[in-house]
Amino acid sequence: MATFSAHGHQRGPQAAKSRPHGNAMLTPAQQQLKSRVHQTAGVWRNDRYRGAAGLVCREFFFKRVAQRYHLGLDEYLPEHEDAVDLYLRHLRASFDSFDAALDYLANGLRIAPENLLAPRGGLPLP
């Protein structure tokens, strides 16, 4: 079961696609990402890009807490950093399985696992 929340976009539960494979069928990059997600800190990325409204800050996380996988993506103008209701994008998603989270990462957010293994960056431009 997946739950989603995206400020200003969509709310409520939605079904997530899940690939029918286990760890043995993960690519090396997917297996490495899973290992990092299982670490206490998970995977975090912060970057900035120039959008129509000016400089936009972006924060992303992928972590595992209490046997669930959590993804988050925020985009905001620097002056709105502490005002979530003014964010351009505030997305949270939670999944029962790594496979479902991986599908959403690739198909919903269009982020390749390989990109998150780089020392920095990894988030595609909007």
C-alpha positions in Angstrom: 0.0 0.0 0.0 1.3 3.5 -0.9 0.2 6.8 0.5 0.9 10.1 -1.1 0.6 13.7 -0.1 1.6 16.6 -2.4 0.8 20.1 -1.2 -1.1 21.9 -4.0 -1.2 18.9 -6.3 -2.8 15.7 -5.2 -3.9 14.2 -1.9 -5.1 10.9 -0.6 -4.2 7.3 -1.2 -3.3 6.0 -4.6 -2.2 2.6 -5.8 1.5 2.2 -6.7 2.8 -0.1 -9.3 5.0 -2.8 -8.0 7.5 -4.8 -9.9 7.4 -8.5 -9.1 11.1 -9.0 -8.3 13.2 -9.5 -5.3 16.8 -8.5 -4.4 18.2 -11.0 -6.8 16.8 -9.2 -9.8 17.9 -5.7 -8.8 20.5 -4.0 -10.9 23.8 -3.3 -9.1 22.8 0.4 -8.9 19.4 -0.5 -7.5 21.0 -2.8 -4.9 23.6 -0.1 -3.9 20.7 2.5 -3.6 18.8 0.0 -1.4 21.8 -0.4 0.8 22.2 3.3 1.2 18.4 3.8 1.9 18.7 1.1 4.6 21.4 3.1 6.4 20.3 5.4 9.2 20.6 8.6 7.2 19.1 7.3 3.9 19.7 9.4 0.8 19.4 13.2 0.8 20.0 15.6 -2.1 19.8 19.4 -2.0 20.3 21.5 -5.1 19.1 24.7 -6.8 18.0 25.6 -10.3 16.8 28.7 -12.2 13.1 28.5 -12.8 10.5 31.0 -14.1 10.1 32.5 -10.6 13.9 32.8 -10.1 16.2 30.7 -8.1 14.4 27.5 -6.8 15.7 25.4 -3.9 15.1 21.7 -4.1 15.4 19.0 -1.3 14.9 15.3 -1.8 15.1 12.3 0.5 14.7 8.5 0.3 14.8 6.7 3.6 13.5 3.6 5.4 11.8 4.1 8.8 9.8 1.4 10.7 9.9 -1.1 7.8 8.5 1.5 5.3 10.2 3.4 2.5 9.7 7.2 2.4 10.3 9.6 -0.4 10.1 13.4 -0.2 10.6 16.2 -2.7 10.3 19.9 -1.9 10.8 22.9 -4.2 10.6 26.4 -2.9 11.9 29.9 -3.4 14.6 30.7 -0.8 12.4 33.3 0.9 9.7 30.7 1.5 12.0 28.1 3.1 10.1 28.0 6.4 6.6 28.4 4.8 5.6 24.9 3.5 2.2 26.2 2.4 4.0 28.5 -0.1 6.2 25.8 -1.5 6.1 25.2 -5.3 6.1 21.5 -4.6 5.8 19.5 -1.3 5.6 15.8 -1.9 5.7 12.9 0.5 5.2 9.2 -0.5 5.4 6.1 1.7 5.6 2.5 0.5 5.5 -1.0 1.9 8.3 -2.3 -0.4 11.5 -1.1 -1.9 10.2 -2.2 -5.4 7.2 0.1 -5.2 9.3 3.0 -4.0 11.7 2.3 -6.8 8.9 2.3 -9.4 7.6 5.6 -8.1 11.1 7.1 -8.0 11.7 6.1 -11.7 8.2 6.6 -13.1 6.6 9.2 -10.9 9.6 11.4 -10.2 11.8 10.4 -13.1 14.9 10.0 -11.0 17.2 7.1 -12.0 18.8 5.2 -9.1 22.2 5.6 -10.7 21.9 9.4 -10.5 21.4 9.2 -6.7 24.6 7.3 -6.3 26.8 10.2 -7.5 28.5 12.2 -4.7 26.2 15.1 -5.5 23.4 16.1 -7.8 21.3 13.4 -9.3 18.0 15.3 -9.5 16.7 16.0 -13.1 15.7 19.5 -14.1 12.0 20.1 -14.0 
